[in-house]
């Protein structure tokens, strides 16, 4: 059974990644789409609806730092149809990852503290005028654009579950590297499920979406959590954890160009060589005393380091160069991202050594949502219009 997402009573995004409490877009279901936090340096904002030459409505929603928009939005959404949506799709790190056994279905049992971070993609959805097929584009070469992509899989699943016939034009602005162990694709899938539900008048509850998400991938249900969760089973059993990490805790992500094949990592995993520490002890230690090197255990590190020996070298060098700058250094998921907790900056050798000239580097922070879904209106664009478009 999916765990309830009622455990968190108060959440804030750190720094410029603000807290978010969405507000409704449609009268036909529990649809929510409006922030509830202050955006630093934001001017006064407005909301309005205006007619077009075609007689269709155009809705402009702009963030209001003082929440004065709420009453106006409720009035406007009575007369406006949703046809375009831009969402932020964040990724995650595994603060610890224990593999506790092998299942009869061939998957492994895991116990892990997942936490969403402020690095993420932006996905723009627009209703297709043809109702024939989805069309996906992206800024990154090599990303599949057909039903191998989890976004398309999610949209197909939503139509199968609900019987709706909405098709979409989607543009994926990819910031999260692939093959990184950060769950970028899983987050995209959860975001697509949520978006499809909004366009359809919220036919499904978020609990139903979370349950359906497990059919797409083991990590996908997590992205319907509040942002921090103790995940067990294949990863699909999600229990929200209240604020295990400070919202202003800086982190740095360092990912080499090479990716780790998840299948190959699990193939090399030897259960008799995994940690014996009870994951509940790790969880309690983190929630009570914070992150330290001793609690950031990842049982997939040894097999991943066999698959990619340079990754083991990278972790060792980060640890040696940190000189206490990081509280912990660990690999996320099945790799190949090394996470340093305590500073947003990588060690200087990452800039100076030619061996690392092509690595991906990003400073980041933990984020928590005020409700069950982590995707939200993109923080990169403050104006969102819903209108019928002939082109995307």
JOCOR-V697713 format. One record per residue. SS is DSSP state (h for helix, s for strand, l for the rest). PSI is psi in whole degrees, 0 to 359 (* if undefined). OMEGA is omega in whole degrees, 0 to 359 (* if undefined). Layout:
# JOCOR-V697713
ss:SS psi:PSI omega:OMEGA
ss:SS psi:PSI omega:OMEGA
This chain:
# JOCOR-V697713
ss:l psi:137 omega:177
ss:l psi:139 omega:179
ss:l psi:151 omega:178
ss:l psi:149 omega:178
ss:l psi:38 omega:182
ss:l psi:6 omega:189
ss:l psi:339 omega:183
ss:l psi:129 omega:182
ss:l psi:340 omega:181
ss:l psi:130 omega:184
ss:l psi:144 omega:176
ss:l psi:138 omega:168
ss:l psi:143 omega:178
ss:l psi:150 omega:171
ss:l psi:236 omega:183
ss:l psi:359 omega:176
ss:l psi:93 omega:197
ss:l psi:163 omega:174
ss:l psi:151 omega:185
ss:l psi:124 omega:172
ss:l psi:100 omega:187
ss:l psi:164 omega:181
ss:l psi:162 omega:194
ss:l psi:150 omega:176
ss:l psi:336 omega:187
ss:l psi:148 omega:179
ss:l psi:352 omega:188
ss:l psi:5 omega:179
ss:l psi:177 omega:183
ss:l psi:67 omega:182
ss:l psi:136 omega:183
ss:l psi:139 omega:185
ss:l psi:66 omega:173
ss:l psi:135 omega:180
ss:l psi:160 omega:183
ss:l psi:37 omega:184
ss:l psi:164 omega:180
ss:l psi:130 omega:174
ss:l psi:113 omega:187
ss:l psi:134 omega:176
ss:l psi:7 omega:182
ss:l psi:139 omega:174
ss:l psi:177 omega:173
ss:l psi:143 omega:185
ss:l psi:174 omega:189
ss:l psi:168 omega:172
ss:s psi:139 omega:180
ss:s psi:160 omega:173
ss:s psi:141 omega:180
ss:s psi:151 omega:178
ss:s psi:159 omega:176
ss:l psi:175 omega:182
ss:l psi:336 omega:180
ss:l psi:356 omega:182
ss:l psi:358 omega:179
ss:l psi:156 omega:184
ss:s psi:148 omega:172
ss:s psi:129 omega:182
ss:s psi:130 omega:176
ss:s psi:121 omega:180
ss:s psi:125 omega:180
ss:s psi:141 omega:183
ss:l psi:134 omega:176
ss:l psi:111 omega:186
ss:l psi:339 omega:182
ss:l psi:3 omega:178
ss:l psi:11 omega:181
ss:l psi:349 omega:182
ss:h psi:342 omega:192
ss:h psi:308 omega:184
ss:h psi:319 omega:180
ss:h psi:319 omega:181
ss:h psi:320 omega:179
ss:h psi:324 omega:179
ss:h psi:319 omega:184
ss:h psi:321 omega:186
ss:l psi:351 omega:175
ss:l psi:334 omega:188
ss:l psi:5 omega:185
ss:l psi:139 omega:176
ss:l psi:143 omega:179
ss:l psi:124 omega:177
ss:l psi:357 omega:178
ss:s psi:140 omega:185
ss:s psi:133 omega:177
ss:s psi:123 omega:188
ss:s psi:146 omega:173
ss:s psi:131 omega:184
ss:s psi:95 omega:188
ss:s psi:161 omega:176
ss:s psi:187 omega:186
ss:s psi:165 omega:166
ss:s psi:155 omega:172
ss:s psi:107 omega:182
ss:s psi:320 omega:165
ss:s psi:156 omega:182
ss:s psi:104 omega:177
ss:s psi:135 omega:172
ss:s psi:117 omega:191
ss:s psi:356 omega:179
ss:s psi:175 omega:178
ss:s psi:135 omega:183
ss:l psi:161 omega:178
ss:l psi:334 omega:181
ss:l psi:5 omega:177
ss:l psi:343 omega:177
ss:l psi:168 omega:176
ss:s psi:146 omega:171
ss:s psi:132 omega:178
ss:s psi:162 omega:173
ss:s psi:116 omega:190
ss:s psi:145 omega:170
ss:s psi:107 omega:176
ss:s psi:142 omega:174
ss:s psi:128 omega:176
ss:s psi:145 omega:178
ss:s psi:172 omega:190
ss:s psi:352 omega:174
ss:s psi:135 omega:179
ss:s psi:173 omega:178
ss:s psi:164 omega:170
ss:s psi:130 omega:181
ss:s psi:127 omega:178
ss:s psi:127 omega:180
ss:s psi:134 omega:174
ss:s psi:137 omega:179
ss:s psi:133 omega:175
ss:l psi:134 omega:180
ss:l psi:348 omega:187
ss:l psi:339 omega:184
ss:l psi:43 omega:182
ss:l psi:315 omega:181
ss:l psi:162 omega:174
ss:l psi:147 omega:176
ss:s psi:119 omega:184
ss:s psi:133 omega:173
ss:s psi:161 omega:181
ss:s psi:163 omega:180
ss:l psi:358 omega:185
ss:l psi:123 omega:177
ss:l psi:149 omega:176
ss:l psi:348 omega:177
ss:l psi:127 omega:181
ss:l psi:142 omega:183
ss:l psi:3 omega:180
ss:l psi:201 omega:185
ss:l psi:5 omega:168
ss:l psi:338 omega:178
ss:l psi:136 omega:184
ss:h psi:337 omega:176
ss:h psi:312 omega:179
ss:h psi:320 omega:177
ss:h psi:319 omega:181
ss:h psi:317 omega:180
ss:h psi:320 omega:176
ss:h psi:318 omega:180
ss:h psi:319 omega:180
ss:h psi:316 omega:179
ss:h psi:321 omega:179
ss:h psi:319 omega:184
ss:h psi:327 omega:189
ss:h psi:343 omega:183
ss:l psi:10 omega:178
ss:l psi:162 omega:182
ss:l psi:24 omega:177
ss:l psi:132 omega:171
ss:l psi:162 omega:193
ss:s psi:152 omega:161
ss:s psi:126 omega:185
ss:s psi:134 omega:170
ss:s psi:124 omega:180
ss:s psi:111 omega:175
ss:s psi:99 omega:192
ss:l psi:122 omega:174
ss:l psi:332 omega:181
ss:l psi:125 omega:180
ss:l psi:150 omega:177
ss:l psi:157 omega:181
ss:l psi:35 omega:188
ss:l psi:349 omega:186
ss:l psi:21 omega:183
ss:l psi:359 omega:176
ss:l psi:27 omega:182
ss:h psi:316 omega:179
ss:h psi:322 omega:178
ss:h psi:320 omega:177
ss:h psi:317 omega:177
ss:h psi:320 omega:180
ss:h psi:316 omega:178
ss:h psi:319 omega:179
ss:h psi:319 omega:180
ss:h psi:320 omega:176
ss:h psi:314 omega:182
ss:h psi:318 omega:180
ss:h psi:314 omega:179
ss:h psi:323 omega:179
ss:h psi:322 omega:178
ss:h psi:314 omega:181
ss:h psi:337 omega:183
ss:l psi:12 omega:178
ss:l psi:24 omega:177
ss:l psi:59 omega:179
ss:l psi:334 omega:182
ss:l psi:150 omega:171
ss:l psi:163 omega:178
ss:h psi:332 omega:174
ss:h psi:318 omega:177
ss:h psi:318 omega:177
ss:h psi:319 omega:180
ss:h psi:320 omega:178
ss:h psi:316 omega:179
ss:h psi:326 omega:185
ss:h psi:330 omega:179
ss:l psi:340 omega:177
ss:l psi:343 omega:180
ss:l psi:315 omega:181
ss:l psi:157 omega:186
ss:l psi:328 omega:183
ss:l psi:346 omega:189
ss:h psi:318 omega:180
ss:h psi:330 omega:180
ss:h psi:326 omega:185
ss:h psi:4 omega:167
ss:h psi:12 omega:178
ss:l psi:186 omega:177
ss:l psi:358 omega:176
ss:l psi:337 omega:175
ss:s psi:128 omega:185
ss:s psi:147 omega:172
ss:s psi:113 omega:187
ss:s psi:132 omega:180
ss:s psi:190 omega:188
ss:l psi:225 omega:173
ss:l psi:355 omega:187
ss:l psi:352 omega:185
ss:l psi:349 omega:177
ss:s psi:112 omega:195
ss:s psi:121 omega:175
ss:s psi:114 omega:181
ss:s psi:141 omega:179
ss:l psi:126 omega:183
ss:l psi:115 omega:168
ss:l psi:60 omega:180
ss:l psi:337 omega:180
ss:l psi:145 omega:175
ss:l psi:142 omega:183
ss:l psi:344 omega:180
ss:l psi:18 omega:181
ss:l psi:114 omega:181
ss:s psi:149 omega:177
ss:s psi:160 omega:171
ss:s psi:138 omega:177
ss:s psi:130 omega:178
ss:s psi:114 omega:182
ss:s psi:121 omega:175
ss:l psi:166 omega:179
ss:l psi:324 omega:182
ss:l psi:140 omega:176
ss:l psi:158 omega:174
ss:l psi:129 omega:173
ss:l psi:119 omega:180
ss:h psi:318 omega:180
ss:h psi:319 omega:181
ss:h psi:323 omega:178
ss:h psi:313 omega:180
ss:h psi:328 omega:178
ss:h psi:326 omega:182
ss:h psi:355 omega:181
ss:l psi:133 omega:176
ss:l psi:114 omega:185
ss:h psi:332 omega:180
ss:h psi:355 omega:179
ss:h psi:9 omega:178
ss:l psi:168 omega:180
ss:l psi:154 omega:177
ss:l psi:2 omega:183
ss:l psi:133 omega:177
ss:l psi:124 omega:180
ss:h psi:333 omega:177
ss:h psi:329 omega:175
ss:h psi:319 omega:177
ss:h psi:317 omega:181
ss:h psi:315 omega:180
ss:h psi:320 omega:181
ss:h psi:319 omega:181
ss:h psi:316 omega:183
ss:h psi:332 omega:182
ss:h psi:322 omega:189
ss:h psi:358 omega:178
ss:l psi:184 omega:185
ss:l psi:137 omega:171
ss:l psi:167 omega:182
ss:l psi:326 omega:185
ss:l psi:331 omega:185
ss:l psi:347 omega:182
ss:l psi:68 omega:182
ss:l psi:133 omega:175
ss:s psi:108 omega:182
ss:l psi:347 omega:179
ss:l psi:354 omega:179
ss:h psi:309 omega:182
ss:h psi:311 omega:178
ss:h psi:327 omega:177
ss:h psi:323 omega:179
ss:h psi:336 omega:172
ss:h psi:317 omega:179
ss:h psi:320 omega:184
ss:l psi:83 omega:183
ss:h psi:331 omega:180
ss:h psi:337 omega:179
ss:h psi:321 omega:176
ss:h psi:318 omega:178
ss:h psi:318 omega:180
ss:h psi:314 omega:180
ss:h psi:316 omega:180
ss:h psi:318 omega:181
ss:h psi:321 omega:178
ss:h psi:316 omega:178
ss:h psi:316 omega:183
ss:h psi:326 omega:185
ss:h psi:347 omega:188
ss:h psi:329 omega:179
ss:l psi:49 omega:178
ss:l psi:2 omega:181
ss:l psi:331 omega:180
ss:l psi:138 omega:173
ss:l psi:329 omega:180
ss:s psi:152 omega:174
ss:s psi:126 omega:183
ss:s psi:165 omega:175
ss:s psi:142 omega:178
ss:l psi:136 omega:176
ss:l psi:224 omega:178
ss:l psi:14 omega:178
ss:l psi:169 omega:17
ss:l psi:40 omega:178
ss:s psi:131 omega:171
ss:s psi:130 omega:183
ss:s psi:129 omega:171
ss:s psi:124 omega:184
ss:s psi:126 omega:177
ss:l psi:345 omega:178
ss:l psi:144 omega:177
ss:l psi:357 omega:184
ss:l psi:140 omega:175
ss:l psi:163 omega:173
ss:l psi:154 omega:186
ss:l psi:331 omega:183
ss:h psi:335 omega:179
ss:h psi:328 omega:177
ss:h psi:328 omega:190
ss:h psi:331 omega:186
ss:l psi:127 omega:181
ss:h psi:336 omega:179
ss:h psi:341 omega:184
ss:h psi:20 omega:184
ss:l psi:340 omega:182
ss:l psi:14 omega:181
ss:l psi:154 omega:173
ss:s psi:131 omega:180
ss:s psi:135 omega:176
ss:s psi:129 omega:167
ss:s psi:148 omega:184
ss:s psi:177 omega:179
ss:s psi:159 omega:172
ss:s psi:149 omega:172
ss:l psi:151 omega:178
ss:l psi:140 omega:177
ss:l psi:155 omega:178
ss:l psi:358 omega:176
ss:l psi:188 omega:196
ss:l psi:340 omega:185
ss:l psi:138 omega:185
ss:l psi:339 omega:176
ss:l psi:147 omega:181
ss:s psi:170 omega:179
ss:s psi:133 omega:186
ss:l psi:130 omega:178
ss:l psi:350 omega:181
ss:l psi:344 omega:181
ss:l psi:122 omega:183
ss:l psi:349 omega:180
ss:s psi:129 omega:176
ss:s psi:128 omega:177
ss:s psi:140 omega:171
ss:s psi:119 omega:182
ss:l psi:160 omega:176
ss:l psi:126 omega:184
ss:l psi:145 omega:173
ss:l psi:333 omega:177
ss:l psi:157 omega:180
ss:l psi:* omega:*
